[in-house]
Amino acid sequence: MRLAWTEGAIDTTENHLATDEDASLRTPQKDVGAVANAVQILGCLAAATRPMGVAAVARATGVSTSTCFNILRTLARARYVAFHGADKTYSLGLAVAELALGLIGTSPTELIRPEMERLALRHGILVLLWRITDDNHVVLLDRAHSQTAIRVEVSIGYRMPAFAGAVGRCVAAAMNLPEAELRRIFATLRWQTAPSYERYRAEVSEARQQGWAIDDNVLYRGLVSIGTVITDGDGVPRFGLSGVGIAGQHSTTALRTCSEELRDVAQIAGRSLYLTGGAIGPAGIENPRAKDARERQPQLGADAQRTGRKRG
């Protein structure tokens, strides 16, 4: 990783000065109430195991019954929900499937990049997407830059051990490895400011509870990173998402806010890519199939010990 100087935030034309739209991404905006309610209602129906009546949707979403009825009726006319006259209930409609067709075949990079760009502009950090490999490394797939004049730069294809850094703590949290195995893997990792094993283990446990981790001046001096992971339907981490900035440039509150947004993006991406996937959650509830998935990958700990010293 290296620091880079860019005139992108100063030049008026050629270097992509932030537009009014970019600026709006950095400033909290008030949601349009009707749209927010409609999205909430659609999400409620998507999560339901059976069609729901107006009163049930209203209770689940907190939207008033009359507003809920009007929105459902409007969505039904547009075929985004289907109305079942026999029992006066609603479910998702065909128009939702038609919208989803545009995402079929979309690569993870294409799917996640718009959210990466939004976070980079909103929080002034470099946002990175990593693939977690079978040999227990992470490889950089994509990146989204902020518009700050001085920023961190990481090359596409950069490799590092899967259990190091902020993303690495989340990988360890998702795998929920036995104590002896986690300690053995930790011994293979190299840091510029090495933490104790007890501190690392505590931060892994914290990542499992809150869904994200932070590395402040530990893996690399002068840099702070936040990270989370995208898990598949078995709870196995497949991709990492991280934000990297210069140490001291962001407040603790700002880093926490960005971390939570990063985790939320990972959860949505996991469900989109793997249907039953997601991310390690703030409630610390492990996917019940994660243990079985780990048992189908017994080579993880041994491979991590052998490959953890390699750096790309």
C-alpha positions in Angstrom: 0.0 0.0 0.0 1.2 3.5 -0.6 0.1 7.1 -0.3 -0.8 8.9 -3.5 -1.3 12.6 -4.4 -4.2 13.4 -6.8 -5.5 16.7 -8.0 -8.9 15.1 -8.6 -10.5 17.2 -5.8 -8.8 20.4 -7.0 -8.9 20.4 -10.8 -12.1 21.8 -12.3 -12.5 19.5 -15.3 -10.1 16.9 -16.4 -9.6 15.2 -13.1 -13.2 14.7 -12.3 -14.1 17.4 -9.8 -16.9 16.1 -7.5 -20.3 17.0 -9.0 -23.3 18.2 -7.1 -24.5 14.6 -7.1 -21.3 13.4 -5.5 -21.6 16.1 -2.9 -25.2 14.9 -2.1 -23.8 11.5 -1.3 -21.6 13.0 1.4 -24.4 14.9 3.0 -27.2 13.1 4.8 -30.4 13.5 2.8 -34.0 13.3 3.9 -35.8 10.3 2.4 -39.0 10.6 0.5 -41.6 9.2 2.9 -43.8 7.4 0.3 -40.8 5.8 -1.4 -39.3 4.7 1.9 -42.6 3.2 3.0 -43.0 1.3 -0.3 -39.5 -0.1 -0.1 -40.1 -1.2 3.5 -43.3 -2.9 2.5 -41.7 -4.7 -0.4 -38.9 -5.8 1.9 -41.5 -7.1 4.4 -43.3 -9.2 1.7 -39.9 -10.5 0.4 -39.0 -11.8 3.9 -42.5 -13.3 4.5 -43.0 -17.1 4.2 -46.7 -16.6 3.1 -48.9 -13.8 1.7 -49.8 -11.1 4.3 -52.8 -9.0 4.9 -52.7 -5.2 5.2 -52.9 -5.2 9.0 -50.1 -7.7 9.3 -47.9 -5.7 6.9 -48.7 -2.5 8.9 -47.7 -4.1 12.2 -44.5 -5.5 10.7 -43.3 -2.3 9.1 -44.7 0.3 11.5 -46.5 2.0 8.5 -50.0 3.1 9.3 -52.8 0.8 8.0 -54.3 3.4 5.7 -51.0 4.3 4.2 -50.1 0.6 3.9 -53.3 -0.1 2.1 -52.8 2.7 -0.4 -49.2 1.8 -1.2 -50.1 -1.9 -1.6 -53.0 -1.0 -3.9 -50.6 1.1 -6.0 -48.0 -1.5 -6.1 -50.6 -4.1 -7.1 -51.7 -2.1 -10.1 -48.0 -1.9 -11.2 -47.6 -5.7 -10.6 -44.9 -5.3 -8.0 -47.2 -7.1 -5.5 -49.9 -9.6 -6.2 -53.3 -9.4 -4.5 -55.0 -12.6 -3.5 -58.7 -11.9 -3.4 -59.8 -15.0 -1.6 -58.2 -14.1 1.7 -57.3 -10.5 0.9 -53.6 -10.9 1.2 -50.5 -9.7 -0.7 -47.3 -11.2 -1.9 -44.5 -10.1 -4.3 -45.6 -9.7 -7.9 -44.0 -10.6 -11.3 -42.7 -7.1 -11.9 -40.2 -7.6 -9.1 -38.8 -10.7 -10.9 -38.6 -8.6 -14.1 -36.5 -6.0 -12.3 -34.2 -8.8 -11.0 -33.6 -10.1 -14.5 -31.2 -7.2 -15.0 -28.9 -8.5 -12.2 -28.8 -12.1 -13.4 -25.3 -12.9 -14.5 -23.9 -9.8 -12.9 -20.4 -10.3 -11.4 -19.9 -9.6 -7.7 -17.7 -6.6 -8.7 -20.4 -5.1 -10.9 -23.1 -5.7 -8.2 -21.1 -4.1 -5.3 -19.2 -1.3 -7.1 -22.0 1.3 -6.9 -22.2 0.9 -3.2 -18.4 1.0 -2.9 -18.4 4.3 -4.8 -21.1 5.7 -2.6 -19.2 4.8 0.6 -15.9 6.2 -0.8 -17.5 9.5 -1.6 -19.6 9.8 1.5 -16.8 9.0 4.0 -13.7 10.1 2.1 -11.9 6.7 2.2 -10.6 4.1 -0.2 -13.1 1.2 -0.4 -11.7 -2.2 -1.4 -13.3 -5.5 -2.5 -11.3 -8.7 -1.8 -11.8 -12.3 -2.9 -11.0 -14.8 -0.2 -9.0 -17.6 -1.8 -8.7 -21.3 -1.1 -5.1 -20.9 0.0 -6.1 -18.5 2.8 -5.2 -15.2 1.2 -7.3 -12.2 0.1 -6.8 -10.8 -3.4 -7.9 -7.3 -4.3 -10.6 -7.4 -7.0 -11.8 -3.8 -7.2 -11.5 -0.4 -5.5 -13.4 2.9 -5.3 -11.5 6.1 -4.6 -12.6 9.1 -2.7 -12.1 12.7 -4.0 -9.6 13.6 -1.3 -6.3 15.2 -2.6 -4.1 12.9 -0.6 -5.2 9.3 -0.4 -4.1 5.7 0.0 -3.5 3.6 -3.1 -3.6 -0.2 -3.4 -3.0 -2.1 -6.7 -5.5 -4.5 -8.1 -4.3 -8.0 -7.5 -2.6 -7.2 -4.2 -2.4 -10.3 -2.0 -2.2 -10.6 1.8 -2.9 -13.3 4.4 -6.7 -13.8 4.9 -6.5 -13.6 8.7 -4.6 -10.3 8.9 -6.0 -6.7 9.1 -9.6 -5.7 9.7 -11.0 -8.1 7.1 -8.8 -10.8 8.5 -10.4 -10.4 12.0 -13.8 -10.8 10.3 -12.7 -13.9 8.4 -11.6 -15.4 11.7 -14.9 -14.4 13.3 -16.9 -16.0 10.5 -14.9 -19.2 10.6 -15.3 -19.4 14.4 -12.1 -21.5 14.7 -11.1 -23.5 17.8 -8.8 -21.7 20.2 -5.7 -23.8 19.4 -6.2 -23.3 15.6 -6.7 -19.6 15.9 -3.6 -19.2 18.1 -1.6 -21.2 15.5 -2.8 -19.1 12.6 -2.0 -15.9 14.5 1.6 -17.0 15.0 2.0 -17.0 11.2 0.9 -13.4 10.7 3.2 -10.4 10.3 2.2 -6.9 11.4 4.1 -3.6 11.5 2.9 -3.1 15.0 2.2 -6.6 16.3 -0.8 -7.0 18.7 -0.8 -9.6 21.4 -2.7 -12.8 20.7 -5.2 -11.9 23.5 -5.9 -8.6 21.9 -6.4 -10.2 18.5 -8.7 -12.9 19.9 -10.8 -10.2 21.7 -11.1 -8.2 18.5 -12.1 -11.3 16.6 -14.8 -11.9 19.2 -15.9 -8.3 18.9 -16.1 -8.6 15.1 -18.4 -11.6 15.4 -20.8 -9.6 17.6 -20.9 -6.3 15.6 -20.2 -7.6 12.1 -17.1 -5.5 11.4 -13.6 -4.9 12.7 -11.0 -2.1 12.8 -7.2 -2.1 12.4 -5.7 1.2 13.5 -1.9 1.5 12.9 -1.4 -2.3 13.4 -1.1 -4.1 10.1 0.4 -0.9 8.5 1.7 2.1 10.5 0.0 5.3 9.5 -3.1 3.6 8.1 -6.5 2.8 9.6 -8.7 0.2 8.0 -12.2 -1.1 8.7 -13.5 -4.3 7.3 -16.3 -6.9 7.1 -16.9 -10.1 5.1 -19.6 -11.4 2.7 -20.6 -14.9 3.5 -22.3 -17.6 1.4 -25.4 -19.7 2.3 -23.2 -21.9 4.5 -21.9 -18.9 6.5 -18.4 -19.3 4.8 -16.7 -16.0 4.1 -16.2 -15.5 0.3 -15.4 -11.8 -0.1 -14.0 -9.0 2.1 -15.0 -5.4 2.1 -12.7 -2.8 3.6 -12.2 0.9 3.9 -8.7 2.4 4.2 -7.6 5.8 5.2 -4.8 7.8 6.7 -4.6 7.4 10.5 -6.0 10.3 12.4 -8.1 11.7 9.6 -11.4 10.2 10.8 -13.0 10.4 14.2 -14.0 7.2 16.1 -17.6 8.0 15.5 -17.1 8.5 11.7 -15.2 5.2 11.5 -18.0 3.4 13.4 -20.7 4.8 11.1 -18.7 3.8 8.0 -18.1 0.4 9.4 -21.8 -0.2 10.1 -22.7 0.9 6.5 -20.0 -1.4 5.1 -21.5 -4.3 7.1 -25.0 -3.5 5.8 -23.7 -3.5 2.2 -22.0 -6.9 2.9 -25.3 -8.3 4.2 -27.2 -7.2 1.2 -24.5 -8.4 -1.2 -24.4 -11.8 0.5 -28.2 -12.2 0.1 -28.0 -11.1 -3.5 -25.2 -13.4 -4.5 -26.1 -16.4 -2.4 -29.8 -16.0 -1.6 -29.3 -17.3 1.9 -25.9 -15.6 2.4 -25.1 -12.4 4.2 -22.4 -11.3 6.6 -21.4 -11.8 10.2 -24.1 -10.1 12.1 -24.3 -7.4 14.8 -26.3 -9.9 17.0 -23.4 -12.4 16.7 -25.8 -15.2 15.4 -23.8 -17.7 13.4 -25.5 -19.2 10.3 -26.4 -22.8 11.5 -24.8 -24.3 8.4 -21.4 -22.6 9.0 -20.2 -25.3 11.3 -20.9 -28.0 8.7 -19.2 -25.9 6.1 -16.1 -25.6 8.2 -16.1 -29.4 8.8 -16.1 -29.8 5.0 -13.0 -27.7 4.9 -10.6 -29.3 7.4 -7.6 -28.1 5.6 -8.2 -24.5 6.5 -6.1 -24.3 9.6 -3.2 -26.3 8.3 -3.2 -24.3 5.0 -3.3 -21.1 7.0 -0.2 -22.1 9.0 1.7 -22.9 5.8 0.6 -19.9 3.7 0.1 -17.2 6.2 3.7 -16.0 5.9 3.3 -15.3 2.2 2.7 -11.7 1.2 1.8 -10.5 -2.3 
